[in-house]
């Protein structure tokens, strides 16, 4: 069995930092990267891994670019944890994102799996980097509230979700999603005509999945929230129900004009 070692940091070619020769970080949106470690095995394979954080939206993006030798191009996956002043403020999978905690210096640790794009064995290990973000934390533009916070086995629970847009920017359109645990037997239903169970399968299949709901909201305005009443039916197996909101903000014809908001999760007791 091969042994995989985390060696000393070696030079790693990463995307250039988002500031000039003065070395002063920007005050606005930015992506910053730093070498995070080198993974190697006894067969001579090695991967130089970096960590990158991106800010400037309600979300903070995290990635771990890597360069493999001798394979060249390689792919990374795994999990990461970000700490600020010793406190864990965000975690997730690679590549991925989480809510932006705000400006500060982050100690980022990632358990990575590096796979050569061509031939070669995968490398595993833990890498670390310290990165500083300066973009201010954006004021929330949308929020989700729910009444009825506990589901029960062998019962039907009614949940009332209220979706708010608090910003004068943007428009009234949003996609509101509710998702239970697939395979648990949970069924989500509503009489709201704006909502449907998602359609899956290839045309002409007509299978809709009862464990999720997709709602198209079109009249969100400050002072005019939307309310969606949902019935959650459980059998003898528990399931949580999570909520998400995709929304639009004014960016003209820019490709990226929106964001995603994680709403409250409803657990099963």
C-alpha positions in Angstrom: 0.0 0.0 0.0 1.3 3.4 -0.9 1.9 6.0 1.7 0.8 9.6 1.1 2.6 12.4 2.7 2.0 16.1 3.1 5.3 17.7 2.4 6.6 21.2 2.8 5.1 23.8 0.6 6.7 24.1 -2.9 6.2 26.9 -5.4 2.7 26.7 -7.0 1.5 28.7 -9.9 -1.9 30.1 -9.0 -4.2 32.9 -10.3 -2.6 36.2 -9.6 -3.9 38.0 -6.5 -6.5 40.7 -7.2 -4.3 43.6 -6.3 -1.4 45.5 -7.8 2.3 45.8 -7.2 1.7 47.9 -4.1 0.6 44.7 -2.2 -2.4 46.5 -0.7 -5.5 44.2 -0.9 -8.6 45.7 -2.5 -11.6 46.9 -0.6 -14.1 45.4 -3.0 -14.8 42.0 -4.5 -11.8 39.8 -4.9 -10.5 36.3 -5.3 -7.3 35.6 -3.3 -5.1 32.4 -3.5 -2.1 31.0 -1.7 0.0 27.9 -1.8 -1.4 25.4 0.7 0.8 22.3 0.6 2.3 19.5 -1.5 1.1 15.9 -1.5 3.4 13.2 -2.7 3.6 9.4 -2.7 6.5 7.0 -2.6 6.2 6.4 -6.4 7.3 10.0 -7.2 3.9 11.5 -7.9 3.2 14.8 -6.3 0.6 17.5 -6.4 1.1 21.2 -5.5 -2.2 22.4 -4.0 -3.4 25.9 -3.4 -6.5 27.3 -1.7 -8.6 30.2 -3.1 -11.3 32.3 -1.5 -13.6 34.6 -3.4 -15.8 37.3 -1.9 -18.0 40.2 -3.1 -21.4 38.6 -3.2 -23.5 37.1 -0.3 -21.5 33.9 -0.9 -17.8 33.0 -0.3 -16.4 30.7 -2.9 -13.7 28.1 -2.0 -11.6 26.1 -4.4 -8.3 24.1 -4.3 -6.5 24.3 -7.7 -3.7 21.8 -8.0 -0.8 21.0 -10.4 0.3 17.4 -10.7 3.6 15.9 -11.6 4.3 14.1 -13.9 0.6 14.0 -15.0 0.2 17.7 -15.4 -3.5 18.6 -15.2 -5.4 17.3 -12.2 -8.7 17.5 -10.4 -9.4 18.2 -6.8 -12.3 17.4 -4.4 -12.8 17.1 -0.7 -13.9 19.2 2.3 -12.8 22.5 3.8 -13.2 24.5 7.0 -12.6 28.2 7.4 -11.7 29.7 10.8 -11.4 33.3 11.9 -9.9 34.2 15.2 -9.9 30.5 16.0 -13.7 30.2 15.5 -15.1 28.0 12.7 -17.2 30.3 10.6 -17.8 28.2 7.5 -17.3 24.8 6.0 -18.3 22.8 2.9 -17.2 20.7 0.0 -14.7 21.4 -2.7 -15.2 23.3 -4.9 -18.1 25.0 -3.2 -19.4 28.1 -1.4 -20.9 29.2 1.8 -22.4 32.4 3.2 -19.7 35.1 3.3 -18.9 35.8 7.0 -17.4 39.2 6.2 -13.9 40.7 6.0 -11.1 39.3 8.0 -8.1 36.8 7.9 -9.2 33.2 7.5 -7.2 30.1 8.3 -8.5 27.5 5.8 -7.9 23.8 6.2 -8.9 21.3 3.5 -8.9 17.5 3.3 -8.3 17.0 -0.4 -8.4 14.2 -2.9 -6.3 15.0 -6.0 -6.9 12.9 -9.2 -4.7 13.2 -12.2 -6.8 13.9 -15.3 -4.9 11.2 -17.2 -3.1 8.3 -15.6 -1.9 8.0 -12.0 -3.0 7.2 -8.5 -5.0 9.7 -6.5 -3.3 11.6 -3.7 -5.0 12.4 -0.4 -3.9 14.8 2.4 -4.6 17.9 4.4 -3.5 21.3 3.2 -3.7 24.7 4.9 -3.4 28.4 4.0 -4.1 31.8 5.5 -6.0 34.3 3.3 -7.4 37.8 3.9 -10.6 39.1 2.4 -11.5 42.8 2.7 -14.8 43.1 0.9 -17.6 44.3 3.2 -20.3 41.9 4.1 -23.3 42.8 1.9 -26.6 43.6 3.6 -29.2 40.8 3.2 -31.6 41.4 0.3 -33.9 38.4 0.9 -34.9 36.2 3.9 -37.0 33.1 4.6 -39.0 32.5 7.7 -41.1 29.4 8.7 -43.6 28.6 11.3 -43.9 25.0 12.5 -40.3 23.8 13.1 -40.7 20.1 14.0 -41.9 17.2 11.9 -43.3 14.0 13.4 -43.2 10.4 12.2 -46.5 8.9 10.8 -48.1 12.3 10.7 -48.8 15.3 8.4 -47.4 18.7 9.5 -48.4 22.0 8.0 -45.5 24.5 7.5 -46.0 28.2 6.6 -43.0 29.8 4.8 -42.8 33.5 4.3 -40.3 34.9 1.7 -39.2 38.5 2.0 -37.3 40.9 -0.3 -36.0 43.7 1.8 -33.9 45.5 -0.8 -35.2 48.1 -3.2 -32.8 46.7 -5.8 -33.7 43.7 -7.9 -37.2 42.6 -9.0 -40.0 40.5 -7.7 -38.9 37.2 -9.2 -37.5 34.3 -7.2 -37.4 30.5 -7.2 -38.3 29.0 -3.9 -37.4 25.4 -3.3 -38.1 22.8 -0.6 -36.3 19.5 -0.5 -36.8 16.5 1.8 -34.6 13.4 2.0 -34.9 11.3 -1.1 -35.8 7.7 -0.3 -37.3 8.5 3.1 -40.9 8.5 1.8 -41.5 12.1 2.7 -44.2 13.8 0.6 -44.4 17.6 0.1 -47.7 19.0 -1.2 -49.4 22.4 -1.5 -52.5 23.9 -3.0 -50.5 27.0 -4.1 -50.6 27.2 -7.9 -47.1 28.7 -8.1 -45.6 25.4 -6.8 -45.0 22.0 -8.5 -43.2 18.8 -7.6 -40.1 18.7 -9.8 -40.4 16.8 -13.1 -37.6 14.2 -13.6 -36.7 11.8 -16.3 -36.3 12.1 -20.1 -39.2 13.2 -22.3 -41.9 11.8 -22.5 -41.6 10.7 -18.9 -44.0 12.5 -16.5 -42.6 11.4 -13.2 -42.7 14.1 -10.5 -40.8 13.7 -7.2 -43.0 14.1 -4.1 -40.0 14.8 -1.8 -39.5 18.3 -3.2 -41.4 21.4 -4.3 -40.4 24.2 -6.7 -42.2 27.5 -6.4 -42.0 30.4 -8.9 -42.6 33.7 -7.1 -43.1 36.8 -9.2 -44.4 39.5 -6.9 -41.8 39.9 -4.2 -41.5 43.6 -3.1 -40.4 45.3 0.1 -43.4 45.3 2.2 -45.1 42.6 0.2 -43.7 39.2 1.1 -45.0 35.9 -0.3 -46.4 33.1 1.8 -46.4 29.4 0.8 -48.3 26.9 2.9 -46.9 23.3 2.6 -48.1 20.0 4.0 -45.3 17.5 4.9 -46.4 13.9 5.2 -44.0 11.4 6.9 -44.3 7.7 7.3 -42.3 5.8 9.9 -39.0 7.3 8.6 -37.8 10.7 9.6 -36.7 13.4 7.1 -35.5 16.9 7.4 -36.8 19.6 4.9 -34.4 22.3 3.8 -35.3 25.5 2.0 -33.5 27.5 -0.7 -34.2 30.7 -2.6 -32.7 31.8 -6.0 -33.2 35.4 -6.8 -32.3 38.1 -9.3 -30.5 41.4 -8.8 -30.0 44.2 -11.4 -26.9 43.6 -13.6 -28.2 44.5 -17.0 -27.3 41.8 -19.5 -24.6 40.3 -17.3 -24.6 36.5 -17.3 -24.6 36.3 -13.5 -27.4 38.4 -12.1 -28.6 36.5 -8.9 -27.7 34.7 -5.8 -28.8 31.8 -3.6 -30.0 32.0 -0.1 -30.1 29.1 2.4 -33.3 29.2 4.3 -34.3 27.4 7.6 -34.2 23.7 7.9 -37.1 21.9 9.6 -36.1 18.8 11.5 -37.9 15.6 12.6 -38.5 14.8 16.2 
